[in-house]
Each structure stands twice: as C-alpha cells, then as structure tokens.
Amino acid sequence: RLNRTAACVSCGQCDRACPWGIDVSQVDTVRSGECTLCLECTRVCPVPGALELTAARTGPVRAVLIPLLIVGLTGAGLYGSRLVRIPSAEQVYTDKKPGTESVRSVFIIDGVTCRDTAITAMGTLSSLDGVYQAKAYASHNRIDVLYDPQTVTPLTVASAFENPVFMKETGEFIFNLYRVLEIDGESVNPDQMEQPE
C-alpha cells in the first residue's frame, strides 16, 4: 500500500506526477485499483518520508490460506494431469464391425512431439487393413492404436510408422521421420521390424 504520512505538506506534486491521475495527496492510503505502484509520486515528493510504501495487512487467516490454496491448486493440477489424458489428435480409419475382435496397443514413438507430427504419424496407418482408430498423446510421444489382431500385428503397425512419409506439400518422401521405441511397454529391437512388401 502507498500511505501519506503526517509529514505531507499537500503540495500536489504527487498528484501531477501520477500517470493514472490519482489524487495521492487527498487520501491517507491509496486503495485505487489503478495504482500500479510505479512510485512516480514518491520520486517527485519534496518531503522525505511524506509518502511511504508498506505491506498490506491481510490478517493471519488470509496470510496462511492464500499460499496454501496456491500450493493445493498447483498440486491438484499436476496430479490431475496424470490421471486424465486428453488426446492431441484422433483418427478413425474404419468402423469396427460387430462381433469382430479388437486389440489396443500403445506405441512410444521418437518423432511424435506435437499435434502435427502425431497427425502425420497416424496418416501412415491409413493404408493398413484392420486398423480401426488411433489416438495420439504427443506430450508423451505415444500413439494408441485399436486394430483387428486377425489382420494386423503390433509389428506391422510399428513398421508402418517407420515407413517413409510422403509430404504432399513438397512432393517428397521423408525417410526415418519416426522410430518406434516401445510397443506395450516393451523395447523394440530394430531387427524385429517387419519389412514392407
């Protein structure tokens, strides 16, 4: 808070210096929300100690509750983000036929770092039969794929991710854009990967 003390001579220089037009010399304590504490008024004041900056009194309960509330909300946000994950992008390839079996596999992919890279990676699966849908969680380098295990294997999906990617904008193929690091929590050996036909 900015307080006017008994040493003030009411010269009005602080009023003229205030960029927000607050009449500092007319009040004991400046409470206006427009005050940004730029302290221009104290700089031009000819009487030392006529204006002083002091901490606002918050009371014991408020002084403790505000920091606790901030810490609690921060903790809830960090913990909650681990419980609830929202996909960066989703892609549906074909509808799952009634009575058809489906399996979900989780792929950790080097190169999936944002929504755009996730969408590009999921585009590599569009030519695979038996893939129903994919959900990407780019902040975790993760893509979950739902597929028919009678038609597709996890290694087939991983190989599709690692295939060269055609960029429509440039008309070029980009090699080694993605590398599958894990499938369902298991590290992937590059020798396991199925070669494209």
Beta strands, then each sheet from edge to edge (+ up, - down):
strand 1: 2-4
strand 2: 29-30
strand 3: 51-53
strand 4: 89-92
strand 5: 103-110
strand 6: 131-137
strand 7: 142-147
strand 8: 165-167
strand 9: 172-174
strand 10: 179-183
strand 11: 186-187
sheet 1: 2+ 1- 3+
sheet 2: 4+ 6- 7+ 5- 10+ 11-
sheet 3: 8+ 9-
end
